[in-house]
Amino acid sequence: MIWSLAGKLVAVSGNTAVVETGGLGFQVFLPASAGNCLPQTGTQVVLYTSLQVKEDSLTLFGFTTTEQRDFFNLLVSVTGIGPRGALSIVDSISGEHFFRAVIKEDLAALMGLPGVGKKTASRLIVELKDKIEKTIFNGKTLDNVPERKTVQEEAMEGLVSLGYDPDEVAWLIQKLVSDDRHKNSDSSEIIRCVLKSMACREEEQG
């Protein structure tokens, strides 16, 4: 296992970085949010890493904190969640709030995460609840974590409370938040856009 990687940051492009150490350049896949935490190219950097092994490839994923790396490793242990999907989840919710959602069996919150439908949300609860029920994350017990919700969670809860199907609205929310035009939208704007999109679909079908 490659626990961490320290060296010179020689390039950053999209969601990847190249770190040079010992005469070798390692390509590392990062959460999108990590870009704001990286130093300037040409300077030293430390990334906490997870090596994912497949039959035909070795892929290194890097994080700026050990907490994010451990959260990622927990996610990829779940059946059906691959490294890219886990990376998207890490990028969209903190470990503390994910833990709370799993322990409270909050399907709506979990279905608001990218790539997570009802079946995957249920699987996350079944496979992880026992593992993390008494976990202390970053020195905090889950009881001390504030009930702050993400924009996706708030939008999901609002739409479900209006009677819309969780699977359908989860897909539409994920599609919207992946669009750069909506990356800074609040939950009210996301709800309005989803309702507009659903109305257009109903008109087309009618």
C-alpha positions in Angstrom: 0.0 0.0 0.0 1.2 3.5 -0.9 0.2 5.5 2.2 1.4 8.9 1.1 3.3 10.5 -1.7 5.7 13.5 -1.2 7.6 15.3 -3.9 7.5 18.2 -6.3 4.2 19.1 -7.9 5.1 19.3 -11.6 1.6 19.5 -13.2 -2.1 19.9 -12.4 -4.7 19.2 -15.1 -8.4 18.8 -14.4 -8.7 16.2 -11.6 -5.2 14.9 -11.9 -1.8 16.0 -10.6 1.7 14.7 -11.3 4.1 14.4 -8.4 7.8 13.8 -9.1 9.8 11.9 -6.5 12.9 9.8 -6.8 13.2 10.4 -10.5 9.7 9.1 -11.2 6.5 11.1 -12.0 3.3 9.7 -10.4 -0.1 10.6 -11.9 -2.6 11.0 -9.1 -6.4 11.4 -9.4 -7.8 14.0 -7.0 -11.2 15.2 -5.8 -12.1 18.4 -7.7 -12.0 20.3 -4.4 -8.3 19.4 -3.8 -7.3 21.9 -6.5 -7.9 24.7 -4.1 -5.6 23.1 -1.5 -2.6 22.4 -3.7 0.5 24.5 -3.7 1.9 26.1 -6.8 3.5 23.8 -9.3 7.2 23.5 -8.8 6.9 23.4 -5.0 6.7 20.4 -2.6 3.5 18.7 -1.9 2.3 15.8 0.3 -0.7 13.7 -0.8 -2.3 10.9 1.2 -3.0 8.1 -1.3 -5.0 5.0 -2.0 -3.8 2.6 -4.7 -6.6 0.9 -6.6 -5.6 -2.3 -8.3 -7.4 -3.9 -11.3 -6.3 -6.7 -13.6 -5.2 -4.3 -16.3 -4.3 -1.1 -14.3 -2.9 0.5 -11.1 -4.5 3.8 -10.3 -3.4 6.1 -7.6 -5.9 8.4 -5.9 -4.7 11.3 -3.7 -6.1 13.5 -1.0 -5.0 16.5 1.0 -6.1 15.0 4.3 -6.0 11.5 5.8 -9.7 11.9 6.7 -10.7 12.2 3.1 -8.4 9.3 2.1 -10.0 7.1 4.8 -13.5 8.1 3.8 -12.6 7.2 0.2 -11.3 3.8 1.2 -14.5 3.1 3.2 -16.6 3.9 0.2 -14.7 1.7 -2.3 -15.2 -1.2 0.2 -19.0 -1.1 -0.6 -20.2 -3.5 -3.3 -20.9 -1.7 -6.6 -19.1 1.6 -5.8 -15.9 2.1 -7.8 -13.1 4.5 -7.2 -14.5 7.2 -9.6 -17.9 7.1 -7.9 -16.3 7.2 -4.5 -14.2 10.2 -5.5 -17.4 12.0 -6.6 -19.0 11.3 -3.2 -16.0 12.5 -1.3 -16.1 15.7 -3.3 -19.8 16.3 -2.5 -20.2 15.6 1.3 -18.0 15.6 4.4 -17.2 12.3 6.1 -19.1 13.5 9.2 -22.3 14.2 7.4 -22.1 11.0 5.3 -21.7 9.0 8.5 -24.7 10.7 10.1 -26.8 9.9 7.0 -25.9 6.3 7.1 -26.5 5.9 10.8 -29.9 7.6 10.6 -30.7 5.6 7.5 -31.4 8.8 5.7 -32.1 7.5 2.2 -33.1 11.0 0.9 -29.7 12.4 1.9 -27.8 9.5 0.4 -29.7 9.6 -2.8 -28.8 13.3 -3.2 -25.1 12.2 -3.7 -23.7 11.8 -7.2 -24.3 8.4 -8.7 -26.4 7.1 -5.8 -29.8 5.7 -6.4 -32.2 4.0 -4.1 -30.5 0.6 -4.3 -27.0 2.0 -3.8 -28.2 4.1 -0.9 -29.7 1.1 0.8 -26.5 -0.9 0.2 -24.5 1.9 1.8 -26.6 1.6 4.9 -26.5 -2.2 5.0 -22.8 -2.5 4.5 -21.5 0.5 6.4 -23.9 1.2 9.4 -22.3 -1.3 11.7 -18.8 -0.3 10.7 -19.2 3.4 11.5 -21.9 3.5 14.2 -19.3 4.3 16.9 -16.7 5.9 14.7 -14.9 9.0 15.9 -14.1 11.1 12.8 -11.5 13.9 13.1 -11.8 13.9 16.8 -15.5 14.4 16.9 -18.3 11.9 17.8 -21.2 11.9 15.4 -23.4 13.5 18.1 -21.2 16.6 18.0 -21.5 17.1 14.3 -24.0 19.8 13.4 -27.0 18.9 11.2 -25.8 21.0 8.3 -27.2 19.8 5.0 -25.7 20.0 1.5 -27.6 21.9 -1.3 -28.4 18.5 -2.9 -29.8 17.1 0.4 -32.0 20.2 0.9 -33.3 20.0 -2.6 -33.9 16.3 -2.4 -35.9 16.6 0.8 -37.9 19.5 -0.6 -38.9 17.7 -3.7 -39.7 14.4 -1.9 -41.9 16.3 0.5 -43.8 17.6 -2.5 -44.6 14.0 -3.4 -42.1 13.5 -6.2 -40.4 10.1 -6.8 -37.0 10.0 -5.0 -35.3 8.0 -7.8 -36.4 10.4 -10.5 -35.6 13.7 -8.7 -32.2 12.3 -7.5 -31.2 11.8 -11.1 -32.3 15.3 -12.1 -30.5 16.9 -9.1 -27.3 15.1 -9.9 -27.5 16.2 -13.5 -28.0 19.8 -12.5 -25.2 20.0 -9.9 -22.7 18.5 -12.3 -23.4 21.5 -14.6 -21.0 24.4 -14.0 -23.8 26.8 -14.4 -25.4 25.5 -11.2 -22.3 24.9 -9.1 -23.1 27.9 -6.9 -26.9 27.5 -6.9 -28.8 27.2 -3.6 -31.4 24.5 -2.9 -34.3 26.8 -3.9 -32.8 27.4 -7.3 -32.1 23.6 -7.8 -35.7 22.8 -6.8 -37.1 25.4 -9.3 -34.9 24.0 -12.1 -35.9 20.4 -11.4 -39.6 21.3 -11.4 -39.2 23.2 -14.7 -37.3 20.2 -16.2 -40.1 17.8 -15.0 -42.8 20.0 -16.5 -41.0 20.1 -19.8 -40.7 16.4 -19.9 -44.4 16.0 -19.1 -45.3 18.3 -21.9 -43.1 16.3 -24.4 -44.7 13.1 -23.2 -48.2 14.5 -23.4 
